[in-house]
Amino acid sequence: MARTISIGCQDFETIRRGGYFYIDKTKFLSEWWEGGDSVTLITRPRRFGKTLNMSMTEKFFSVQYAGQGELFQGLSIWEKAPYRKLQGTYPVISLSFAGVKEKDYTSTVQRICQILTDLYYDYSFLLESDCLLPGEKQYFQSISEDMPEVTATLSLHRLSKFLYKYYKKKVLILLDEYDTPMQEAYVNGYWEELVSFTRSLFNSAFKTNPYMERAIMTGITRVSRESIFSDLNNLKVVTTTSDEYADSFGFTEKEVFAALDEFGMSDQKQKVKKWYDGFTFGDQTDIYNPWSILNYLDTGKTTAYWANSSSNSLVGKLIQEGNKEIKQNLERLLRGETLRVEIDEQVVYGELHTKRNAVWSLLLAGGYLRVIDMEFAEETGRWYHTLTLTNREVRMMFENMIRGWFSEQDENYNDFIKALLSDDLKAMNHYMNKVALATFSTFDTGTKPSEAAEPERFYHGFVLGLLVELADRYTVTSNRESGFGRYDVLLEPKHEEDGIILEFKVQDAEEEAELTDTVKAALEQIEKKKYESILTEKGVPKERIRKYGFAFCGKKVLIGRNG
């Protein structure tokens, strides 16, 4: 009989005592312990078992779970006699920043102070012991939700000392989802303020802490050493391209297929592979997302579980506000093509809008992209990665995100698409002006953008919208030269429908007195460049090719047609 799936449970003890479905990941414990690293930072996409593995680590090592080895009986770690003796022998400080998602700096610090205060409550028995001096007890009692920042940043260091004095043994520190506050700080505009606080907290806890034996930090991204880890030269970083712990987070294909057999779904293996396979960690390929697999085992239905399970606000912001190159590359990825870029796995939040490939580094770390190939270029001394969308679930997430760009004008956008397909020029003009007016600012990355730049930003988002909305009827491609001087979009029909060419052009006031002149120039460019040959070569008759010129002046649009 198949075991019961406990959706959302991330507590190791609850899962084991309840007999719920669990895939043995205890090999991580011995691999980490034998590695001997002082501070280990492990980055993995969200919902890949980081929290459950941290809970497992706490229950294995913590003195509070001494004598509870039955939690690990039957698992691989319990087959090793030395580890049976190690279980329950260390004081452990375990905390998570997963819930720190505030909109401003003050609230973020207050939320972290609440977490630290609750942590001290768990060890309030120390106040009753004789191991703390009067001044130390006074400090202990000063920990509160409204404590000064200088007190908060020292709190983990001091708690390590108190536990060391009580147990006569150095502590293990486990910090889960360390980077959640930083991502929220970037999205909401208080990153620089949070950096100083975080650096001080981490330095005192993980660097200048003689009472710490070892530590593990988990997160989605590897935040740059220069920002918050500048003093941590004892940090071992394990990213998605590292070989260490490659199969400890996420499910391997062997594990997934065994689970499908257990639940009587052996005939669904290839469908599940198409939807949820594709993650690669180090040299381990065919890693599946645990959240999606658990939900599929529970419901038997394929849908976007992982991609829609949490906020994608940072990803959406970077792509929506990104330059034309970012949107062009996403367009290629959505068409099933690959992208070759230089990847820097250190995420520098201050450079996400300016550093050329920073967004792709973030998407790789977040699990939205997977590595097909890695190549070291001798001439540049740099590593280049060939990337593609991870799987069908991720593709669906991006499609929904792009649809969301036009959500405020969803009805007008859909009406424009209908008008385009039916060749209703009057309706196209009516609805496109409404859509452009509502969405220009959405794609705006500058504080004071020029009117000439706005249509370019809009154009690239608009092309992605066409690609998503018309994917079942058209192959949407774009052919561009530098600047906004000539942008064209080709809609190649997949069935017996008209081919469509769209040419975008910004009004040049010196040469074009009216928008109608700009439309005319756009249409002439289509003819001059013989864009229709791309379609005729693919078998679309000339009489079934429609050509439109889009003229922009600020946020005003005029559309005209040849013939």
N, C-alpha and C positions, 0 to 999 in steps of 0.2 A: 504493500500500500504506500502511495506517495506521501511524503511528509507535508505538513501544513506550511504554506508560505506566510510569513509574517511581514507584510508590507510596511516599510518605514521604520522597523525596529533596528536600531543601531547599537543596542547594548548586548555585548557578548554573553553575559550571564543569563539574561532573559531568554535569548535564543537557545542556549545550551540546556537550561533547566526546562524550558518549554518543549524541547524536542523538535523545534522548528527547523525548516530546511536551512542547511548551512553547508558551504563548501570549505573544506579544510584549508586555511591559509596560515597555519601555525608555523610552517617552515620559515616564515618571515622572522619569527622570534629568534631562532638560532642563527639565521643568516645575519641579522642585525647585531646580535650580541657578539658573534665571532668576528664581525667587521671591526669592532673596537673603536669606532669613530666617536669623538667627543660630542659633537652636535650634528645630527643628521637632518637635512631638509629634504623632504620628499614631495615632489610636485606631481599631481595627477589631476585629470579632469574631475569635475564635481560628480558626486554619486558613484564613485568608483571604489567604495569600500574603505576610504581613508578613516572615517570615524569609527567604523566597526573594528578595524585593525588596531586603532589606538585604544579602544575599549578592551580588546583582547590583550594588548600589551600591558595595560594597567592591571587587569585581573590576574595576569600571569605573575608579574613581578611584585605587586603591592603587598606589603605586610598585612594590610587589612583583609587580604584574601589568603592568608597563610592557612594551610590545612584544608584548602578547598580544591585540591588537585583533581577532584572528580569532574570539574568543569572541562578538563583537558584529556580525560581518559578516552581512548579510542582515536585520538588525533595524533598526527605525526610527531609532534614535539614530545609527547609522553612516552614515545618509544626510546628516547635517549635518557639514560639513567642520570647523567650529570644535570640535565635540565629539570628532572623531577625534584632534585635537591635544591635547585635554584628558585623554584616557584615559591612566591610569597615571602621573599627575603629582603625587599628594598622598600624604603619609604618612597611614595610616588606622588608628585604634584601633577594633577591632570586638569586641564582647562581647555575651553574652546571659544574661539572668536566667531563661530559660524553665525551667531545671531546678532552680531554688531553691524547693523545696516541702517545707521542713522543718517539724517539729511544735513547735519552740520557738525562742526568740530566739537563744540561744547557738549552736545548730546552724545557724541561718540566717546569722549573721555569719561563722561558720567556712566555710560553703559559698561565700559571696561572696568570702571571702579566698582560697579555693582557685581560684576563677575568675580573680581578679586576679593570683595567683601564676603560673598557667598563661599568662596574658597576658604577663607579664614574661619568662617563659621564651622566648616567641616572639621577643623582642627582646634576647636575651642577647648578641647580637653587639655591642651598644652598649658593653658592658664592655671590649671589646677595642679600642675606638676611643680617640682622644685628645680627643674632644669633651667628655667628662665630667670634672669635677674629682674629686679623691679623695673629698671628702665626698659628692658625688653618687653615686659608685660604691658608697660605703658604704651610702647609703640604698637604692640599687637592690638590693643584696645583703640588706638587712633585710626585703625583701618575702617573706613566707612564710605558710603556712596558719594559723599561730598568732600572727601579728603583732598588735600592739595596734590597737584600733579607730581611734585617732587617726592611725596610720600608714596604715591601709586607706583612710580617707576622703580622704586626700591623694594616693593612689597614681595616679589617673587624671590629676590635675593635673601631677604630677611626670613621669609618662611622656610627657605632651604636651610638656613642656619638653625632655626628653632627645631626643625625636624631632625637635623643632624645631632643636635645636643640631646634630644629625647631618645632617639634610636641608636645613637653612636654609629651611624652609617650614613654615607653620602646619599643624596636623593637622585631619583630619575625625574626629569621634567618632560611632560608631554603636552604640546600645544597644537591643537587641531585647528585647521583653517585660519592660519595666522594672517593671511593676506585679504580676508574678506573686508575688514575695515578700510584697507588701502584702496581697494577697488571702488568702494562706495565713496571714499574721499575724492578720488579722481573724477568720478561721474558727477559728484555734487559740488566740486570746486574748492575743496579745502585740503588738498593733498599736501601742500607745503607745510601747513600748520601741523598735520598729523605726523610728518616725518620725524621731527625733533622728539616728540613724545615717544614714538615707537622705538626710535634708536636708543634712547635712554633706558627704556624698559628692557629691551633685548640685550643691551650691553651689560646691565647689572645682573640679569638673569642667566645669560648664557656665556658671557666672557669673563667678567671679573667675579666669578662665583666659585670659591674654593670648596663649597659644600655640595656641588653638583657632581654626580658620577658621570651621567650621560644624559642626552636629551634628544627628543625627536620633535620636529616641527613638520606639519603637513600644510599644503595649500595647493592652489591651482597654478600659480605663477611663481617664477623665480624672480623676485624683486631685486633690482640691482644692488650690488654690494655698496656702491657709492651712496645710496640713499639711506638705507636702514641697517645694513650689515657692515658698515665701514670698519668697525672695530672687531668683527668676528672673523679672525684668521683661523679659527678652529672649526670652521663650518664645512661639512661634507654635503655637497649638493647632488641630489639624484633627480634628474629630469626625465621626461618621457623618452629621450634618446639614450639614456644611460642603461647599461646592462644589469646593474644591481636591482634586485627586487622586481624583476621584469614581470614575473607571473604572480606576484603577491597582491596586486591590486587589479581588479577586473577578473573575469572568468576566461579561462582558456577554451579553445574549441572542444577539446576532449571533455572538459568539465560541463560545458553547455550540452553537448550531445548526450552525455550520460544522464543529465537532468531531464532532457526531453524523453529519453527512454523510460526513466522512472515515472514520468507523468503521462505515459502512453501517447506521446507525441512524436514518435520516431519518424513519421512520414513528413514532418514539418521542418526538418533540419535545413534544407536548402533555402526555404522561405525565410527562416529565422536568420540564416547567414547573410542573406541579401539585405535584410533590414538592419541588423544589429552588429555584424562583424565589421572589421576594418581598422580597429585600433592597433597600434604597434608601439610597444615599449621596449627600447633597446633592441636586442636581437630576437625578441619574442613577438611573432606576428599572430594574426587571428585572435586578438583579444576582444572579448565582448563586453558591452556595458552591463554591469550587474543589475542596475535599476530596471532597465528595459526587459532583461531576461526574467527577472522575478515577476514583473507585472505580466509578462506574456504567459509564464507558467501558471499564474493565478487566473488569468482571464481567457487565455487561448486566442486573443485577438492581437493582430499586428497594427500598431499605431505609434505615433511619436511620443513615447513615454519620457525618455531621458531629455530630449531636446526641449520639451515643454515643461519640465519639472521645476525649473527655477528661472530666475530673471536672466535674460540675455541683454540687459540694458547697456552694458559696456560694449559688447560686440556690435549691437545695433547702432550705438552712437558713433563708433569709429568708422563703420562702413557708410552710414548715412551721411555723415559730415566729411567723409574722406574725399580726397582729390579724385580726378578722373581716372588715374592709373589704378587706384584701388577698385573702383567700380568696374573698370574694364576687365581687371583680373578676376573679379567675382563673376562677371558675365561668362568668362571662359570656363571657370570652374563649374558653373551651373549647366553649361553645355556638355559637361563630361570630360573636358580637357584637363591638362595638368599645368602646374605653375612651377617654374624653377626660380628659386630666390635664395639669397643669402640669409641665413637665420642666425640671430643672436638670441640665445635662450634667456639672457638677462633682460627682464622687462623694465625699462626706464619710463615710468608713467609720464614724466614731463616731456618725453620725446615721442609719445604715441602719435601725435598729430604731425610731427616734423620728420622723424626718422623714417627713411624710405620703406623698410620692410618690417617695421615694428608691429604693425597690425597682424601680419602673417605669423610672426613669432607668438603673439598672443593667441591667435586662433589655433595654432598647433598645440600649444600648452593646454588650451581649453578643450581639446578633443574634437574640434570641428574640422580639422584637416588631419590627414595621415601622410606619413613619409613613404613614398614609393622607392626613392633612391637617394643616396647621399654621395657627393663627389667632392674630393679635395682638389682645388685648383692651385697647381704649383705656381702659376704666374702671379696670383694674388695672395696666396697663403691663406685662403678662406674656404670654408665649407659651404657648399651649395646643396639645397634640398629640393627634390622634385616632389611636389605636393598635389593632393587631390582631395575632394570632399570625402569624408570618412565613410559614409554609407547613406542609404536611402533616408533614414530617419533624420540625419543632419541636413540633407538636401531639402526635406520638407520644412525643417525649421527655418532655413534661409528663405524659402518661398513665402512662408507665412510672415516673416519679418518684412520682406519687400512689400507684400500686400498691405502691411500695417502702415507703411509710409504714406499710403494714399487713403488711410482709413477715415480720416475726417471728411474727405471728399469722395468716399467710396462710391456713392451713387453716381456722382458726376463722372468719376473715372470709368466706371462700368458703362455708363451711357456713351462716353467717348469711344470706348472699345467697340461697342455695338455700331456706333455711327461710322467708325473706320471700316469695319467689316462690310457694312451695307453701302459704303460709298456715299454717305449723306454729308456733303461738304458743309452745309449750313449748320447742322447739328455738331459736326466736328469742331467748328469754330466756337460755337456757343459753350460747349462743355470743356474744351481745352483751355479756354480763358479762365473758367472757374477753377479747374484743376491747377493750372499754373499759378494763379493768384494765391491759392491756399497752400501750395507746396514749395514755392520758391525758397522761402525762409527755412524750410525743413532741411534743405540740402546746403545751407549756408554755413561756412566754416569761419568766416571772418566777422569781426565786430562792425566793420564799416565796408561791406563789400561793394564793389563797383557794379553798376547795372549791367555792364558788359560781361562780367564774370558770372552773374546769377544764372543766365540761361545755360551756361556750360554745366554748372552743377546740376541743374534741373534735368538737363538732357541725359546725363549718364544714369541718374536714378530712374528716369522715364524708360530708358531702354531696358533696364533690368525688370521694370514692371511689365513691359511688353513680353519679354522673354518668359516670365512666369505665367502671365495670364493666357498667352496664346500657345503654350508649349504643346498642347495636344493637336493644334491645327497648323502651326508654322514653325519653321526653324528660323529663329531671329539671330541675325548677325549684323555686325557693324564694321564699317571701314572708315578709318579716321586718319587725318593728317594732323600736323601740329596746329595748336590754337583752335579757335572756334570757327575758323574760316570755312572749313568744309567738314561737315559731319553728315554721314548718311547711314541709314538703317535699311536693311533688306529683309523682307519677310518672305521666305521661300515656302510655298504651300506644300503640306504633306499629302494633301488630297487634291481633288479637282476644284481648286479655288484660284482666285486671282493672286498673282504675285504683287507685292507692294514695295515701293521705294519711298523713303522719307528723307528729305534733305532739310537740315536745320541751318539757319543763317541769322546773325544779328544785324540789325540795320546799321549801315554806314551812312551817317547823316550827310557826309560830304558828297557822296555819290548817289544816294538814294533818298529822294525828297519824301517819299511816302512808303508805308509798309508794303504797298502793292508792288513797288519797285523791287523791294527786297525779296518778295515772293517770286517775282519774275526772274531775278538773278539766281535764286536757288533752283528753280526749275530749269533754267538754261544750263546750270552747272551739271544737273543730272544728264542732260542730253550731251553736253560737251564731253563729259567724262565717260559716257556710254556705260553707265551703271547697269542698264538693263541686260547687257551681255552676260552678266553673272547669272541672271535668271534664265535667259534664253539658252545658254549652254547646258542648263540643267533640265531643259525640255519644256519650259514655260513659254507658250506662244506670246508674241509681242502684243497681240490684241487683248491679252489677259494680264497685262502688267499696268498697274496704276502707279502714278508718280505724283507725290505731294511735296510742296515747298512750305516749310514752316518759317515764318519771319517773326523775330522778336524785337521789341523795343521796350526795355525795362521789363515789366511783368505783363505786358500786352502781347498777344500772339495773333497772327493772321495766317491762315492756311489757304493755299491755293492749289489747283490741280492742273496738270497738262491734259489737254483734250477735253 
